[in-house]
Amino acid sequence: MISSPPVAPPEPPDAPDRLKKQKTASLALYIGLVLLALWVVRDFIAVVAWAGVIAIALWPLLRKVEGNRWFTGRTTLIAAVLTLLIALLVVLPVGIGIAQALREAHDLNEWFKTVQENGIPLPDFVQHLPFGVQQISTWWQANLTQPLRESAAMKGLHSPAVVTLGRHFGARAVHAVTVFAFMLVTLFVIFQAGPRLSGALLKGMRRGFGDDGAQLLQRMAAAVRGTVSGLVVVGLGEGALLGVAYFVTGLPHVALLAFVTAIAAMLPFCAPLTFGIAALWLLSQGSVAAAIGLAVFGAVVVFVAEHFVRPVLIGNSTRLPFLLVLFGILGGAETFGLLGIFIGPALMTVLMVLWTDLVQ
């Protein structure tokens, strides 16, 4: 005798509603857990974001090196070398600057002692100014030409506020070093993951948002990569041009000053800080014409680079209009700080994609 197969019990009438509620509850639980996880690692979000920006910028180089037969299967070695190069690019300029500052510290200390005992004499260029000579001379004689040991400014250097500021600066420096170390570790892990990581991200975007989501992710990565390239290329160009100006005007330590200018110029509108200080130094030495010439030349170079060259370089790689690139860089920097320089153009890419899909 053949037994009949068991008959499944009929589903209760409210089964679809119960299943829908369970899915909604599961979604709410997942969202809550994700938000909780982000809150736990909130101090490391910026670290991961910086590592992601650098990894996106160097991803084509990573893939090219991995494709070489000499480096096939040596992902860990490639990741270690690239991470070490990034560390050196940051540590070397800081080390050079500290070494230069230590070399100049003795002369600065001697000048500081002289100022305390004898005051600061009136610079010669003040007498050649087209206007305000009498007012500047009177103020200088009253405040700076006398011995400054008992002045309010010197006493203020030993005030509790200055001591607290120094401690705060030291704590911020330690925090920055710690963040940089964690960023290097994260960057090494990303490089070591290599193509597996990018493939998993694209697969997840396709599964969650379809092919349009994967293409949007690729365009956002291209926006970040183009922004980094534009910042580096323009920064090096500004540093080279202003380095020539430093040499012509007779400034000391031209190579170091040009290098610092190039690093500063990689950030929008930071180059004026370097050539402005250089122009003020020339002015204090009585080289009025050289100071004015350096300031005017630097202003022209920065204006052309920041308003035309940089947006064009970034816009060509991301296919973004000039204004969107400019607004993305400036608005991102204002909203998210230094990291926003790279986030802004990526968000403008999303806005451009949405607009294109809307009008088509």
SULZIQUI-V684889 format. One line per field, one symbol per residue. burial: I if it has 24 or more other C-alpha atoms within 12 Angstrom, else O. A space follows every 50 residues. Layout:
BEGIN
burial: ???
END
This chain:
BEGIN
burial: OOOOOOOOOOOOOOOOOOOOOOOOOOOOOOOOOOOOOOOOOOOOOIIIII IIIIIIIIIOOIIOIIOOOOOOOOIOOIIOOIIOOIIOOOOOIOOOOOOO OOOOOOOOOOOOOOOIOOIIOIIOIIOOOOOOOOOOOOOOOOOIOOOIIO OOOOOOOOOOOOOOOOOOOOOOOOOOOOOIIIIIIIIIIIIIIIOOOIOO OIOOOOOOOOOOOOOIIIIIIIIIIIIIIIIIIIIIIIIIIIIIIIOOIO IOOIOIIIIIIIIIIIIIIIIIIIIIOIIIIIIOOOIIOIIOIIIOIIIO IIOOIIIOIIIIIIIOIIIIOIOIIIIIIIIIOOOOOOIIIIIIIIIIII OIIOOOOOOO
END
